[in-house]
Amino acid sequence: MRNITRALITAGAAVFVMSGTATTASAAASPTDACGPGFFVQESQELGWYQGTGGPQATVHLLYNASTGENCAVTVVTGGRNQGTVGAGLRIEGDEDFTRDEGDYNAYAGPVKLRANGKCVQYYGSTQYWSRTVMYDEYISPFGHCG
């Protein structure tokens, strides 16, 4: 009976480890996967540098699709210490507010897609993460990528 119990515990641990790995792997997304086919990264900005992982907590990307004329903003979570919201957004020159996607995401916020039609765009990204205390970092680009 002891051997059967050990076998079940070992099998349960293997399933737990495998499901944990699958969850972590699915959290890793590329900006082009998030925005879709035909989009290419134009610019990126790292957010929330965390020493425990030796890298940024998230990276916000601005992408563009030349065939559709769409801009796309996406913030990809790259660190393992997310404690709150992740955000991505776009604003067309002349608009008062950003079009945003924000939430408690494990993989990425966005995609936020807009056509600028002869105007400049501004992109936005944010992350909330744990580094001894809860930290928040955001980036708002200057207007650019005019088309």
PyMOL commands that set and color helices and strands:
alter all, ss='L'
color gray80, all
select helices_A, chain A and resi 2-27+31-35
alter helices_A, ss='H'
color red, helices_A
select strands_A, chain A and resi 40-50+55-65+70-77+82-92+99-103+108-115+121-130+134-140
alter strands_A, ss='S'
color yellow, strands_A
deselect
rebuild
show_as cartoon
